[in-house]
Structures are given as C-alpha cells and as structure tokens.
Amino acid sequence: MDRQGRPLPKVVALLNQKGGVGKTTSTANLGAAFARLGKRVLLIDLDPQSNLSMHFGVEAEPTQPSVYDLLLGEDIDAASVIVHARDGLDFMPAVTELALVEGELAQRPDMQRTLERAVAPVAGNYDLILLDCPPSLGVLSVNALTMADEVFVPMLAHYLALRGLEKLLETVHMVSQGLNPRLRVTGVLLCQHEQQSLHGRAVVDEIAAQLARYEGTGLPWDGCAILQPPVRRNIKLAEAPSFGQTIFDYAPQCPGAGDYMQIALHQVERWWPTEAEPAPAAKPRAKRAKAASAVAPTQDAPAAGA
C-alpha cells in the first residue's frame, strides 16, 4: 500500500541496451492492450529519443513538464507531468534534454531512487506502470530497475542480441543484490519475429535452452520465459506511430495487434488471476506462424526501443 492506503501498482521495465529492438513499440502497444483489458496504465518514457509520444499523436505543449523536469526539479508535481493518451492510459513524456540527466543525477546521493521517489505520489492511481528504458545501462536504466518489480527484455532473434543479453543480466543481478532485491527478469519479448527463418529458430532454441539451465537456481532470471506469442514482423506496427496511433487504433485486426493482446492477456492472468478477462476477438494467426520461445551468463558470473 502507498501512503494513501492504495494498492501499489505492478511496475515493469522494458530494457535492452541495444536500440531498434522494439522497446518503445512494445511499451506503447502493451500499455494500450492492458488499458483495453480494463487496467489503469501509466507509461514513463525514459529514452531521450522521446518517441513514445508519437504513438499517441500527442504533442506536448512547450510549458508541459517532462520526465527531465520530474527527475531534476525539486518542486515538480508528478501529476503535472502526466499526459492523458487513451481511456485508462496515461504517459509521462521525455525530451531530448533527458540525455543530460545522467551527469547531473550522478552527483546526487541515493541517485538510483530518484525516479521511484518522484513517481510515488501518483503511483497508487494505477494498476500497472511500464518503463520505456533508454538503449543503455546507465543511470536512467538503473533508476528504472530500482523502481521495477519485473523486467521484460524486448529483443530480436539474432545472435548478437544474445550476447548483449548477458551484459543486461549482469546489471540486473547487481541491482537485485543491493538496491532492489525483489527485481526479477520474467520475460523475453521477441519482436519482428520471423519463425520461418532458420537463424531465428536456432536463436530461439538457444534462448530457451539457456533459460532452462537456470530454473531452480534462485537467480533473478530463474523462471524467466519467452513471452507468448512472439510478436510477428508486421508493417502495420511500423506504420501506426506515423499516424499518431497505437496498433489497436490503426489496425486492430492485424497480427501485431493480436500478438500484443495475447501477451497482455497472459500477464493479466498471471498478475491478477481472479480478474482475468477474455481477450477481444482478433483475426486468427496465420497458419505458418508458430510459437517461439534467453541467454544468461554463466551461473558463476553475477548477472547484470526503439
């Protein structure tokens, strides 16, 4: 419970230090899916590229406070940073100046908890908070990990993406050992997936095999699974932001919309099992699309859009 006696929200960081893997697309469309399932959702843009606003067609006014102001300002009301996007869905926008925050926060005591403290006054208004992290493992990402309960790792089924996952898990392990013992990596979110690709299938198999090795170890990624279904490559997902729309506004019957809705529904069943609702009807998956299935560092090594 927060100070007003409200239940605390579930907080999930979407994190990958590699850019172009679908972090922002997934943050926006998962947020929209959860909102359509009746959840009160807040999205926080921690990426200086500030692309999250594009998915909602919302142009922040010049006087609109941003996450930059929230992190550095001492008298900024968190509620003043919130922009209403859709029914049940709000977001806190970023600006390019957010890239300068890391140097300034690094000089502050307990700087890793700046985001958590700043958002606390409004957190109880929501069921779920999704953090769109920058493509780095710096101060902003550490702030997100310190605040989060869980981490989803958006990634492509490419060999180099596997290698980058090891470094990410090292950072998660470091944060979980001190700043946030409750932190867990619970899902690998495959984006732009091509099941018919031999390379893609081989990488997915390696991800699944590596994850299986850590079951029962008690490490922060023990129990991590590939979120089902993988989000198939779909041009509609790329087109939607240019129209200021989520995939559910732009093409609600396309495969991408169905994939994100199914992922959201599975998480609702996991997080709020007594409240799960049936997902809205969507076009059936193409016959050729099949379910897919992360790499962790060796157990001896502590483990650390868009």
Buried (B, 14 or more C-beta within 10 A) or exposed (E): EBEEEEEBBBBBBBBBBBBEBBBBBBBBBBBBBBBBBEBBBBBBBBBBBBBBBBBBBBEBEEEBBBBBBBBBBEEBEBEEBBBEBBEBBBBBBBBEBBBEBBEEBEEEEEBBBBBBEBBBBBBBBBBBBBBBBBBBBBBBBBBBBBBBBBBBBBBBBBEEBBEBBBBBBBBBBBBBEEBBEEBBBBBBBBBBBBBEBEEBBEBBEBBBEBBEEBEEEEBBBBBBBBBBBBBBBBEBBEBBBEEBBBBBBBBBEBBBBBBBBBBBBBBBEEBBEEEBEEBBEBEEBEEEBBEBBBBBBEEEEBBBBB
